[in-house]
Every structure is written in structure tokens, then in C-alpha cells.
Amino acid sequence: MKKIICIFLFVIQFISIEIHAHHSFTAEFSAERVIELSGVIQEVWFKNPHVRYLLQVEDEDDKNVTWDLRGSPVVWLARKGWTKDRIKKGDEITVSGYPGHDGKKMLSIIEVKLSDGSTLIDKAPSR
């Protein structure tokens, strides 16, 4: 019986870590509207749990602002034709997506338009 309890506690430990580590889309982003940003890629993280890009955007006061762009997991994007080198540091892009709550400079990516005219789709808009 003691062995079964130890195994149960061991398994529960990993389940609780996974539940604690994941976050809700609606906790971070607003699905009520879609915005579009244009700027230059500063950093690329093409790895799980979510692909991320830092995008430098010029705001209405001509100040540079950094936005944290969040995409889907690597395997999901790879199935849609994304690769690690498709978006690189220094690339100029236009991206549309769901903005972060409370003015946070975060964006959940829907679509990326590259300077060569090609488009990468992450998720379909909920409209």
C-alpha cells in the first residue's frame, strides 16, 4: 500500500506542475479586437512552449516600443509551413493579432506579412 501511495504522489506532482505551468489565452489577451503592428524583429525564440518574437515598433510619439509577439507551439507552426529561419532578427514585418490586456505590449499572432510579400498564418481570427 505504501508503494502505491508513493507512486500516486509522484504522478500527482508532475500533473500539478503541468497544470500550474500552463496559462489561459483569455488571462493574457483580449479576443474582442485585432490590431496590426509594423516594425523590425529584435529577438527570435523559435522554441516551445510558444514561438516568440520581440518587435520594435515606432509609436505615435515617434518613440520605439518593444512588443512581445506570441505564437503557437513550434510543431503547430511547422505544420503550417513556418521554419526557424523564416522570420529573423532585423526583418521588417507587419503582424496582426490579439493585444494584451491592460495596455500590455503583447500580441497573440494571427498573421504575419513578410517584406517579400508572403504571409504566414498562425491562427484564424475568431470573428
GUMI-443067 format. One line per field, with one value per residue: residue in one letter; residue number from 1; x, y, z of N, C-alpha, C in turn; chain. Coordinates in pm, 1 decimal. Example, Ala and Ser with C-alpha at 12.3 -4.5 7.8 and 13.67 -1.06 7.14 Angstrom:
BEGIN
resn = [A/S];
resi = [1/2];
n.px = [1319.0/1285.0];
n.py = [-569.0/-225.0];
n.pz = [780.0/708.0];
ca.px = [1230.0/1367.0];
ca.py = [-450.0/-106.0];
ca.pz = [780.0/714.0];
c.px = [1320.0/1290.0];
c.py = [-330.0/3.0];
c.pz = [780.0/787.0];
chain = [A/A];
END
This chain:
BEGIN
resn = [M/K/K/I/I/C/I/F/L/F/V/I/Q/F/I/S/I/E/I/H/A/H/H/S/F/T/A/E/F/S/A/E/R/V/I/E/L/S/G/V/I/Q/E/V/W/F/K/N/P/H/V/R/Y/L/L/Q/V/E/D/E/D/D/K/N/V/T/W/D/L/R/G/S/P/V/V/W/L/A/R/K/G/W/T/K/D/R/I/K/K/G/D/E/I/T/V/S/G/Y/P/G/H/D/G/K/K/M/L/S/I/I/E/V/K/L/S/D/G/S/T/L/I/D/K/A/P/S/R];
resi = [1/2/3/4/5/6/7/8/9/10/11/12/13/14/15/16/17/18/19/20/21/22/23/24/25/26/27/28/29/30/31/32/33/34/35/36/37/38/39/40/41/42/43/44/45/46/47/48/49/50/51/52/53/54/55/56/57/58/59/60/61/62/63/64/65/66/67/68/69/70/71/72/73/74/75/76/77/78/79/80/81/82/83/84/85/86/87/88/89/90/91/92/93/94/95/96/97/98/99/100/101/102/103/104/105/106/107/108/109/110/111/112/113/114/115/116/117/118/119/120/121/122/123/124/125/126/127];
n.px = [82.3/195.0/375.7/205.5/88.1/313.5/377.2/143.9/160.9/393.8/316.4/106.3/249.9/380.6/162.3/44.4/245.6/243.0/-18.5/-2.8/193.4/83.7/-99.5/-390.0/-534.2/-722.5/-657.9/-437.3/-467.6/-680.6/-957.7/-1148.3/-1080.4/-872.2/-546.1/-301.5/44.1/352.9/697.3/1040.5/1207.6/1355.8/1437.2/1433.0/1263.7/1234.6/1102.4/952.9/747.0/590.7/634.8/817.5/857.1/1036.1/932.1/1022.0/855.9/750.4/589.8/299.0/416.5/661.9/843.6/1043.0/900.7/884.8/728.8/597.0/559.8/354.0/338.8/200.8/280.0/591.7/564.6/301.7/315.7/508.6/368.2/214.2/388.1/583.2/922.5/1229.9/1406.7/1249.6/1148.3/1362.3/1602.5/1612.5/1444.4/1180.6/844.5/484.9/234.2/-63.6/-294.7/-419.1/-436.1/-256.8/-400.8/-495.6/-325.5/-79.0/213.8/185.6/116.9/-90.9/-27.3/-193.3/-154.4/129.4/287.2/540.6/834.1/885.8/642.2/508.2/288.7/240.5/39.6/-89.1/-311.7/-665.4/-873.5/-1120.0/-1354.1];
n.py = [-119.4/120.8/159.4/206.7/448.7/613.8/606.3/723.3/985.1/1069.7/1077.0/1266.2/1493.6/1564.8/1613.9/1834.6/2024.5/2061.2/2162.0/2396.8/2532.1/2602.4/2855.8/3061.1/3172.7/3382.7/3502.3/3654.2/3784.1/3989.1/3891.5/4036.0/4228.4/4297.7/4394.9/4570.4/4573.3/4721.0/4673.2/4612.9/4308.3/4219.7/4012.4/3652.0/3362.6/3055.7/2819.4/2579.3/2658.8/2826.9/2996.8/3296.4/3644.4/3950.0/4264.8/4571.7/4869.4/5181.0/5421.6/5649.4/5880.9/5886.9/5725.3/5438.6/5129.2/4816.3/4519.3/4212.2/3937.3/3658.1/3328.1/3014.7/2676.2/2526.6/2288.0/2307.7/2541.2/2461.8/2272.7/2441.1/2553.1/2723.3/2800.8/2789.2/2984.1/3152.5/3398.0/3643.2/3807.4/4154.1/4157.4/4323.5/4340.6/4304.9/4253.0/4095.8/4058.6/3949.8/4180.5/4234.5/4239.7/4535.5/4730.7/4608.0/4539.9/4312.1/4056.1/3819.0/3622.2/3629.2/3655.8/3702.5/3931.4/3927.7/4106.5/4030.2/3995.8/3761.5/3562.4/3443.5/3228.1/3198.2/3156.8/3134.6/3421.8/3502.7/3610.7];
n.pz = [0.0/76.9/-130.7/-348.3/-273.2/-276.7/-551.7/-653.4/-539.3/-663.6/-937.3/-924.9/-856.5/-1098.2/-1263.7/-1137.4/-1171.2/-1449.6/-1487.8/-1338.2/-1481.2/-1727.1/-1905.4/-1950.2/-2256.5/-2252.3/-2014.6/-2066.8/-2315.1/-2526.8/-2694.0/-2816.7/-2999.4/-3286.4/-3367.3/-3571.3/-3629.3/-3731.6/-3778.3/-3673.1/-3629.4/-3325.6/-3154.8/-3162.1/-3064.3/-3140.0/-3021.9/-2797.2/-2506.1/-2667.8/-2973.9/-2992.8/-3059.6/-3044.6/-3124.1/-3253.6/-3253.1/-3382.4/-3197.4/-3172.3/-3076.9/-3189.6/-3057.7/-2984.7/-2921.4/-2765.3/-2854.4/-2740.4/-2918.3/-2945.0/-3051.2/-3170.3/-3051.4/-3164.1/-3325.0/-3420.9/-3576.2/-3761.1/-3907.0/-4052.9/-4224.3/-4123.1/-4044.3/-3855.3/-3952.8/-4103.3/-4010.8/-3913.9/-3698.2/-3744.0/-3963.8/-4136.3/-4058.1/-4080.0/-3853.6/-3740.6/-3472.8/-3148.2/-2889.9/-2575.3/-2244.2/-2057.3/-2171.7/-2201.7/-2381.1/-2561.1/-2800.1/-2942.6/-3205.3/-3518.3/-3794.4/-4007.4/-4216.2/-4444.0/-4562.6/-4824.1/-4932.6/-4879.0/-4669.0/-4340.5/-4159.7/-3837.4/-3652.6/-3702.5/-3712.8/-3459.3/-3546.1];
ca.px = [0.0/286.2/431.9/100.4/75.7/432.1/360.1/36.5/213.9/491.0/241.1/33.7/347.7/402.0/36.7/24.6/343.9/193.2/-136.1/43.7/278.4/9.2/-177.0/-506.9/-528.6/-804.5/-594.4/-332.4/-501.3/-818.0/-1006.0/-1254.5/-1032.1/-748.4/-468.5/-192.9/168.2/464.1/823.1/1161.0/1230.7/1474.0/1476.4/1353.4/1267.1/1157.6/1105.1/833.2/609.0/533.5/729.6/808.0/938.2/1029.4/915.8/1038.0/754.8/751.8/455.3/250.1/507.4/790.5/931.1/1049.6/835.1/902.9/612.3/623.9/468.5/345.9/279.0/165.5/396.6/673.5/511.0/180.7/357.2/579.3/264.2/159.4/493.7/681.1/1051.8/1308.3/1472.4/1154.7/1149.1/1492.5/1637.0/1634.8/1337.7/1066.8/720.7/357.2/169.6/-194.4/-323.0/-497.2/-347.7/-257.9/-491.2/-448.3/-218.8/47.4/267.1/190.1/26.3/-105.8/-18.4/-287.9/-94.9/249.7/318.3/683.6/871.2/883.7/502.4/446.6/212.1/240.3/-81.5/-77.9/-445.3/-777.0/-939.5/-1244.9/-1469.4];
ca.py = [0.0/234.8/175.4/266.1/589.0/684.1/621.5/821.8/1118.4/1100.7/1112.8/1390.7/1602.7/1607.3/1669.0/1968.0/2113.8/2091.6/2248.3/2525.9/2597.6/2649.6/2976.7/3076.3/3279.3/3496.9/3568.1/3743.6/3855.4/4030.9/3838.2/4124.2/4311.7/4261.3/4513.1/4545.4/4643.0/4707.7/4705.6/4534.6/4199.2/4237.6/3882.4/3538.0/3238.5/2955.4/2700.0/2561.3/2620.7/2912.4/3077.5/3437.9/3744.0/4086.5/4353.2/4713.4/4946.2/5324.0/5461.4/5776.9/5986.6/5857.7/5652.1/5295.1/5047.1/4674.2/4433.2/4069.4/3863.4/3517.3/3238.6/2879.3/2589.2/2502.6/2181.5/2359.3/2634.4/2385.6/2211.6/2547.9/2599.0/2810.6/2742.5/2870.6/3094.8/3228.4/3533.7/3658.0/3936.0/4256.6/4155.6/4414.4/4264.9/4357.9/4142.5/4122.9/3965.1/3990.1/4253.3/4202.0/4316.0/4649.5/4804.9/4533.7/4534.0/4171.6/4028.7/3680.2/3631.8/3567.7/3653.2/3783.4/3964.7/3948.9/4211.7/3977.1/3985.5/3636.2/3568.7/3325.7/3224.9/3123.4/3113.0/3203.5/3516.3/3449.5/3688.2];
ca.pz = [0.0/83.2/-264.0/-432.2/-231.6/-327.9/-696.8/-672.5/-509.0/-767.8/-1058.0/-896.3/-858.9/-1237.1/-1315.2/-1081.7/-1233.7/-1583.2/-1473.9/-1288.4/-1579.6/-1842.0/-1883.1/-2033.9/-2356.2/-2208.7/-1899.7/-2115.2/-2438.1/-2549.1/-2821.7/-2865.6/-3110.1/-3354.1/-3405.6/-3664.7/-3596.8/-3826.1/-3713.4/-3701.1/-3533.5/-3241.0/-3098.8/-3207.8/-2985.2/-3212.6/-2937.6/-2715.3/-2533.2/-2771.8/-3050.3/-2952.8/-3129.0/-2993.3/-3237.9/-3222.4/-3325.1/-3353.2/-3154.9/-3224.9/-3030.3/-3254.2/-2965.6/-3009.8/-2821.1/-2793.6/-2836.0/-2723.4/-3004.2/-2904.3/-3149.0/-3127.6/-3034.6/-3283.0/-3411.2/-3486.8/-3680.3/-3864.6/-3991.2/-4136.9/-4313.1/-4058.1/-4009.0/-3761.8/-4022.1/-4186.1/-3955.0/-3849.5/-3639.2/-3845.5/-4064.2/-4121.5/-4074.8/-4032.1/-3784.2/-3681.8/-3364.3/-3031.6/-2797.2/-2433.1/-2156.9/-1977.9/-2238.2/-2208.7/-2516.2/-2600.1/-2910.3/-2983.8/-3351.1/-3611.2/-3927.5/-4027.3/-4355.2/-4456.8/-4657.8/-4960.6/-4974.5/-4835.1/-4545.0/-4253.8/-4077.9/-3711.9/-3613.7/-3767.4/-3621.6/-3403.5/-3593.7];
c.px = [87.2/345.6/330.8/83.9/193.7/421.2/254.3/88.7/314.8/420.7/169.2/128.5/367.4/276.2/17.5/125.0/294.1/73.2/-94.0/121.0/200.9/-76.1/-291.6/-487.6/-602.8/-747.7/-492.5/-374.6/-650.6/-862.8/-1114.9/-1210.0/-900.7/-677.9/-358.8/-73.7/269.7/591.5/934.0/1180.3/1362.1/1527.5/1382.1/1374.3/1177.3/1170.1/977.9/851.4/540.1/647.0/708.0/902.2/927.0/1032.5/928.8/946.4/769.6/609.0/418.1/334.3/648.3/892.8/928.9/992.3/853.9/777.5/658.6/518.8/471.2/275.0/243.1/292.8/464.5/609.1/385.4/219.1/429.3/480.2/202.5/267.5/595.3/809.6/1126.1/1365.4/1378.1/1143.3/1276.6/1508.0/1670.8/1528.2/1230.9/940.2/600.7/283.3/32.9/-220.2/-403.8/-404.7/-359.7/-356.8/-419.2/-328.6/-84.6/88.8/294.0/89.2/26.8/-122.1/-132.6/-218.5/27.5/269.4/466.3/713.0/873.5/742.3/433.1/380.6/223.2/117.4/-53.4/-215.3/-551.3/-839.6/-1075.2/-1368.4/-1556.7];
c.py = [126.6/265.4/243.2/414.9/670.6/707.4/727.3/963.9/1164.0/1148.3/1246.1/1510.6/1654.1/1665.7/1810.9/2068.1/2156.0/2185.2/2387.5/2602.5/2654.4/2770.6/2983.1/3191.2/3402.4/3566.5/3671.7/3832.8/3886.5/3983.7/3926.4/4210.6/4258.6/4390.8/4471.3/4632.5/4621.7/4749.2/4611.3/4431.4/4223.4/4105.0/3774.8/3422.0/3138.7/2823.6/2695.3/2623.2/2706.5/2985.4/3223.2/3522.6/3874.4/4178.0/4497.4/4793.1/5092.7/5365.1/5599.1/5896.7/5970.0/5794.7/5504.6/5219.4/4901.4/4596.2/4288.0/3993.4/3716.7/3436.4/3105.6/2798.7/2559.0/2400.2/2228.2/2452.1/2562.0/2318.7/2313.4/2611.0/2693.7/2731.7/2839.4/2994.9/3179.6/3373.7/3546.3/3796.9/4034.1/4261.4/4259.9/4335.2/4351.0/4238.7/4186.3/4017.6/4027.2/4057.7/4204.0/4289.9/4434.5/4721.3/4734.1/4519.5/4389.0/4151.6/3879.6/3680.4/3558.9/3548.4/3743.8/3803.9/4000.3/4051.7/4162.9/3958.1/3857.3/3653.6/3436.2/3335.1/3143.0/3069.3/3193.6/3301.7/3462.6/3525.9/3609.9];
c.pz = [0.0/-54.6/-357.3/-399.0/-284.3/-479.0/-726.4/-648.2/-614.1/-895.4/-1038.4/-900.7/-1001.4/-1298.8/-1263.8/-1139.5/-1371.3/-1576.9/-1430.5/-1396.3/-1697.6/-1806.4/-1982.5/-2132.1/-2305.1/-2086.1/-1945.8/-2231.2/-2447.9/-2687.0/-2882.0/-2983.1/-3163.4/-3390.9/-3502.8/-3625.7/-3708.4/-3755.5/-3754.1/-3589.4/-3459.3/-3185.8/-3151.0/-3110.5/-3056.0/-3136.8/-2854.3/-2578.4/-2639.6/-2842.6/-3009.9/-3036.7/-3052.4/-3114.2/-3192.4/-3315.2/-3286.4/-3317.4/-3210.3/-3180.8/-3087.2/-3159.5/-3001.9/-2891.4/-2861.5/-2758.0/-2829.7/-2803.6/-2965.5/-3011.2/-3086.9/-3101.9/-3168.7/-3376.7/-3484.7/-3601.1/-3793.7/-3959.7/-4086.8/-4225.4/-4251.8/-4034.0/-3918.0/-3828.6/-4107.3/-4141.0/-3873.5/-3788.2/-3751.4/-3954.1/-4031.9/-4150.9/-4036.9/-3974.1/-3733.0/-3574.5/-3253.4/-2929.8/-2653.1/-2358.0/-2093.3/-2040.1/-2242.7/-2354.2/-2555.2/-2711.9/-2939.3/-3135.8/-3421.2/-3745.8/-3932.3/-4177.2/-4360.5/-4565.6/-4802.4/-5014.4/-4932.0/-4698.4/-4472.3/-4164.5/-3952.7/-3673.2/-3688.4/-3667.8/-3578.6/-3450.7/-3684.5];
chain = [A/A/A/A/A/A/A/A/A/A/A/A/A/A/A/A/A/A/A/A/A/A/A/A/A/A/A/A/A/A/A/A/A/A/A/A/A/A/A/A/A/A/A/A/A/A/A/A/A/A/A/A/A/A/A/A/A/A/A/A/A/A/A/A/A/A/A/A/A/A/A/A/A/A/A/A/A/A/A/A/A/A/A/A/A/A/A/A/A/A/A/A/A/A/A/A/A/A/A/A/A/A/A/A/A/A/A/A/A/A/A/A/A/A/A/A/A/A/A/A/A/A/A/A/A/A/A];
END
